[in-house]
């Protein structure tokens, strides 16, 4: 069973802890527009193979309070404080979507804090390009119209188009990031801070970590195509690539058991 939501400093989090001494700590960072809820099955499976697994809600998402203006840099700083507040030490870092942009940047800044990587549905390349929805959010006026007019039903319909398996409970959890409406300005601020040119100083630093890595991807991902997964594999020495069939961008909702099992097999072998 995954523990109820807790709080450490500014962030809420979920945790699953094994009986007895843990083999290590796994830190799981969610993507947009999700929350720590997306990791529920992964937390439980990692506990089953002896890992203490922890997933925070990033600022302004899930049960974490808003921290305006939310930028890429401030999100990295929030993860760093969370890691220090809980005294986690070296972690296996699991990331998805925006959690990858945030977490991998943090990992490069704190190389001694990371012992393994599980990378899903994200990018970390200075020549990257945002997909259409992100471009809209980064555009003044268009972005405001997009997020300010969104209702819970509209959000559910939008997510159903890209992740038909996403259930009502998940929608309720992810909708927390839009309520109250003031939170939505931070969604825009985050995307508008997401200039890929900021990754130029990080060239080669992810590979320089020299840690075991699993690249876990949905074969049908329309937002972060499989080409990105293969690029990660080519840039990280000895990285393992695993593609999940019948899964798209939101693999932890599309195929939660398969994604959790893949992560657990990888960490059990460390």
N, C-alpha and C positions, 0 to 999 in steps of 0.2 A: 504494500500500500504506500502511495506517495503522501507525505505529510501535508497537512493543511498549509495554506499560505502563511508565511512568516515575514518578518521585516528585519533588515539589517541596515542601519544608517538610512539612506534615502530610498532604498530599493526593497520591494517585496520579492519573495522568492519561494520556490517549491523545492523540496529535498526528499531524497530517498536514501536511507542509510542501511547498510547490511548489518546483520548480527555479527558481533565479533569485530576484529580489526579489519579495516578497509584496505584493499590493495592499492588504492589511490583515490584521488578526487577528480571527478569529471565536472567541468564547468560548461554549461550549455547556454548559448546565446541565441535567442529567437530572431526571426526576421519580421518584416513588415507585411501586413498590419497585425501581426499575431502577438502572442505573449508567451510566458513560460508554460501555459497550458498545452502548447503544441508538443512539448517534450514529455508528456505524461507517461506514455508507454516506454519511451527510451529511459526515463528515470528509473522506472520499475525494473526493466531488464538489466540495466547496469548494476543496480543493487543486487539482482539475482546472481551476477557473476563477481560480486565482491567489491564493487566500487561504490563510494559515496558520491552521489550524483546530485548536482545543484543547478537550478535554472532560475536566474533572476528575471523579473519584468524590467525591461529597459525604461528609462525615465518617461513618464507620461503614458505608458502602456500597461495593460492589465491592472494590477492593484498598486502600482507605483505612482507616486504623485508627480504632477507636472513639474518640469524644470526648464522654464523659458529663459531665453530662446534655446531650444534644443538644436545643437549642431553636431556634426560628426565628431568634432574634437571634444565637446562636452560629454558626449556619450562614451567615448573612450575613457575619459577621466572618471566617469561614474563607475564603469567596470573596474577600473584600477582601485578606486576607493572600496568598492564592494569586496574585491579580492582581499584587500588589506584588512577590512573590517572583520571578515570571517577568518583571517589567518590561514588561508587555504594552501599556501605553499605551491610547489609545482603541480600543475593540473594537466589533464587531458582536456583539450579545448574542442568543443563541438559547436559548429556555427552553421547558420542558415541565413541566406539572403542578407539583409542589412546587418544581421549579427556577424556575418563574415567580414564585411567592410570594417565594422567596429572591432571585432575580436581579433582579426588577423593584424590589424594595425597595432592593437594593444600587445599582441604576442611579439611583434617585431621590436616594440619599445621595451618589452620586459622578457628578453629571451630566456632568462633563468627561471621564469615562472611557468614555462610550458614544456611538457614532456611528450606530448603526442597531439595530433590534429585529426579531426574528422570534419571535412569541408563539404558543404552541400549547397547547391543552387545559389552561388554567389560569384563574385569576381574580385580580383585584387590586382588589376592591370591598369597602368597609367594611360593606355590607349583605349580604355573601355568606352562604351556608349550606353546611354540610358534607353530603355524601352519606351514605347509610346506613352503609357500611363504615367511613368516617371517624368517624362518630358513635359507632360501637361501639368504635373504638380510643380515643376520647376519654373513654369511660366507665370509671371504676374497676371492677375485677374483670372486667367483660365484656371489656375490652381485653386484660388479662393472659391470660384463658382463650383468647382468639382467637389471639394470637401464640405463646404458650408451647406450645400443642398442635399447632402447624403442623409437618408433615413435608415433606420435599422433594417427595414424590409428591402430597401434599395441595396444596402450593403450585402445582405444575405443573397440577393439575386446576383449581384456582381461576383461574389465569391463562388456561387454555385456554377457559374460559367467556366471557371478555371479549376475548381476542385469539387466535383459533384459529391464526393464522399464526405465532405466537411459537414458535420452534424450541427443541429441546433444549439447544443451545449457549447460547442466550439465557437459558433457565431456569437453567442451571448458573451463569452469570455473575450473575444477579440473586439467586440463592439465597445467594451469598456474604454478603449483608447480613444473613442470619439465622444465620450460623455464625461463632463459637460462639453458643449461645443467649443469652448475656449481651448480645449486640448488640440483641436484640429490645426491651429496655427503652427504648432510645433511639428506636425507632420510635414508641412510645407517648408518650415525652416530647416528640418533635417535634410530633405531632398535638395534644397537650394544650397546647402553647404557641401553637397556631394560632388565636388569637382574631381574627376579622376586624375587630373594633373597633380593633385596633392600626393599621389602615390609614387611620383617619380623618385623622391628620396628613398623609397623603400625597395627599389629595384635590387633583386638578389637577396634581400634580407630574410624572406620567408624560407628560401632554400637553405640559407646559412644557419637556420635553427638546427638543422640536422636531426630532426625528430621523426619517428614513424608517422605516416600519414595515410588516411583512408579518404578517398574522394568518392562520395556517395551521392548519386544523382538520379533524378527522374528522367527516363529516356524521352518522355514527351514534354519536357520543360519548354514553354513558349517564351519565357522571360529571360532565362539564363540557359541558352542552348547547350547541348552536350559538347560542342566544340570548346566551351570554357572548361569543362571537366577534363578534357584531354589536354588542354593547355596547362592546367594545374599539374596533371600527371607528368607532363614533359619537363616542368620546371622544378619539381620536387623529387629529389633522389629516392628511388625505391618506393614511391607512393603507389598504393594499390587503388585501382579504379573498380567500382561496383555500380552498375546501372540497374535501376529498378524498373522493370517493365510495368506498363499500365499505370505509371505515376508521372505526374507533371511537376510543376514548380513546388507545390506545397506537399512534398513527399511525406512529411510526418503526419499529415491528415489524409493524404491519398492512400498511403500504404504504411500505416503506423507500426504494425507488427513487423513487417519486412525491414523497415528502416531501423527499428529498435534492435532486431536480431542482428542486423549487419554491424551496427555499432558495438553491440555486446560481444560478438565474435572477435572483432578487431581488438577491443580492449582486453578481453580475456586472454589474448595471446601475447600481451606485453609482459 
